[in-house]
Amino acid sequence: MDNKVRLKRDIILVLSMVIIAAAAFLIINYAVKKDGRYAVIKVDGQVVKTLDLNREETTIEVNGYQGGVNRIVIKDGKVSMTEADCPDELCVKTGKISRTGETIVCLCGIGARRWGNRW
C-alpha cells in the first residue's frame, strides 16, 4: 500500500512539472515575444544594415565567406535567408523569423536578428 501512495505522489509531481513547463513555454512564446519592427544585418559582428520591417519587400545581398553571396529577403514583416554560400546552409533551413529576439545565424559570419520597437 505504501508503494502505491508513493507512486501516485510521483505521478502527480511529474504531471505538475510538465504542466508548469508547458505554461512557461506558452507564456514566453506568445505573451512576452512580440513582433519586431527592425532587422539588423551583421557580418563578423559588425552591423551592415538596419531595416524597417514594415516597409515593402526587400532583398539584400551580403558578401559572405570567401567572396560568396548570401541573400536575405524581408517580406510581410518576416526575415529569411534564401541563399547562402556556406556548405550546410543551416541559415537557409532556419526559415522565416518574425518575433523579437529571433536570430538567423550563418556559420560563415553573417547574421540577421529581429528587434523590437526600441533600440
C-alpha positions in Angstrom: 0.0 0.0 0.0 2.9 2.4 0.8 4.3 1.9 -2.7 1.0 2.8 -4.3 0.8 6.0 -2.4 4.4 6.9 -3.3 3.7 6.1 -7.0 0.6 8.3 -7.0 2.6 11.2 -5.5 5.4 10.7 -8.0 2.9 10.8 -10.9 1.2 13.9 -9.5 4.7 15.6 -9.1 5.7 14.7 -12.7 2.4 15.9 -14.2 2.6 19.1 -12.2 6.1 19.8 -13.5 5.0 19.1 -17.1 2.1 21.5 -16.8 4.3 24.3 -15.3 6.9 23.8 -18.1 4.2 23.9 -20.8 2.6 27.1 -19.3 6.0 28.8 -19.1 6.8 27.9 -22.7 3.4 29.3 -23.9 3.7 32.5 -21.8 7.3 33.2 -23.1 6.5 32.5 -26.8 3.1 34.1 -27.0 2.9 36.8 -24.4 6.5 38.0 -24.0 7.9 37.8 -27.5 6.4 40.5 -29.8 6.6 41.1 -33.5 9.7 43.2 -34.1 10.0 46.3 -36.2 13.6 46.2 -37.3 16.1 43.7 -38.7 19.8 44.1 -38.1 22.2 42.5 -40.5 25.6 41.8 -39.2 28.8 40.4 -40.8 31.6 39.2 -38.5 29.9 41.1 -35.6 29.7 44.4 -37.5 26.3 46.0 -38.3 26.0 46.2 -42.1 22.4 47.3 -42.4 19.3 48.0 -40.3 16.0 47.7 -42.0 12.4 48.7 -41.1 10.3 45.6 -41.5 7.1 47.5 -42.0 8.2 48.7 -45.5 7.8 46.9 -48.8 9.6 43.7 -49.7 13.3 44.0 -49.8 16.1 41.6 -51.0 19.6 42.2 -49.7 22.8 40.5 -50.9 25.6 40.4 -48.5 29.2 39.4 -49.4 29.9 36.3 -47.4 32.6 33.7 -46.8 35.4 33.6 -49.4 33.7 36.0 -51.8 30.3 34.2 -51.9 27.0 36.0 -51.6 24.2 35.4 -49.1 20.6 36.6 -50.0 18.4 37.9 -47.2 14.7 38.6 -48.0 12.3 40.8 -46.0 8.7 40.1 -46.9 5.4 40.6 -45.0 7.4 41.7 -41.8 9.4 38.4 -41.8 13.1 37.9 -42.4 14.6 34.9 -44.1 17.9 33.9 -45.7 17.0 32.4 -49.1 20.5 31.7 -50.4 23.8 31.1 -48.7 27.3 30.2 -49.8 28.1 28.0 -46.8 28.2 24.2 -47.4 25.5 23.2 -44.9 23.0 26.1 -45.4 21.7 25.9 -41.9 20.8 29.6 -42.1 18.5 28.9 -45.1 17.0 25.9 -43.3 16.1 28.1 -40.3 13.2 29.6 -42.2 11.5 32.9 -41.6 11.8 34.7 -38.3 9.1 37.1 -37.1 9.5 37.8 -33.4 11.8 40.0 -31.4 15.0 38.3 -30.4 14.8 35.5 -33.0 18.1 35.1 -34.9 19.3 33.6 -38.2 23.0 32.8 -38.0 25.2 31.7 -40.9 28.3 29.9 -39.7 30.3 31.8 -42.3 29.8 35.0 -40.2 26.5 36.7 -41.4 23.6 37.1 -39.1 20.1 38.7 -39.1 18.3 39.5 -35.9 14.8 40.7 -35.3 14.5 43.7 -32.9 11.6 45.4 -31.3 10.4 49.0 -31.4 13.2 50.4 -29.2 17.0 50.4 -29.8 
